[in-house]
Amino acid sequence: MFSHVSAVALLAFPLLATANAVTHGGGAPSDLCTTDRSDIQCCKQVGTAHTLAANNARTCIGSLLSFVTAPDTAILGIGCTLASVLFAAGNPCNGEPVCCVSNQFNGLVNVDCTPLDIYI
């Protein structure tokens, strides 16, 4: 059973190489992901630091966001896992696929993220 899941994950992984960064605010897409797209993250929540702090004000994540060094307008990812890890375990990405510049708190908060216009 696991060998079938691994084979499917390995065959599907090259499809991630076609991922393109979504542009926000008319800017040019940034090339944050590596060439093989092995650093694509799947995040449970994605948004600006200000919005995520407001939405999570009464949670532990809301408290952690006060320690994140990022401008209020920076795009953050919360609860992120490498997409390749999910695929290897046979799980889909049930969040939003992104590429991020900085990983803080062991993936709990990723900073300076760019959402990707792919379905994984």
Secondary structure as GFF3:
##gff-version 3
##sequence-region A 1 120
A	DSSP	alpha_helix	2	12	.	.	.	ID=ss1
A	DSSP	three_ten_helix	13	18	.	.	.	ID=ss2
A	DSSP	beta_strand	41	48	.	.	.	ID=ss3
A	DSSP	alpha_helix	49	55	.	.	.	ID=ss4
A	DSSP	alpha_helix	60	65	.	.	.	ID=ss5
A	DSSP	beta_strand	75	82	.	.	.	ID=ss6
A	DSSP	alpha_helix	83	88	.	.	.	ID=ss7
A	DSSP	beta_strand	96	104	.	.	.	ID=ss8
A	DSSP	beta_strand	109	115	.	.	.	ID=ss9
###
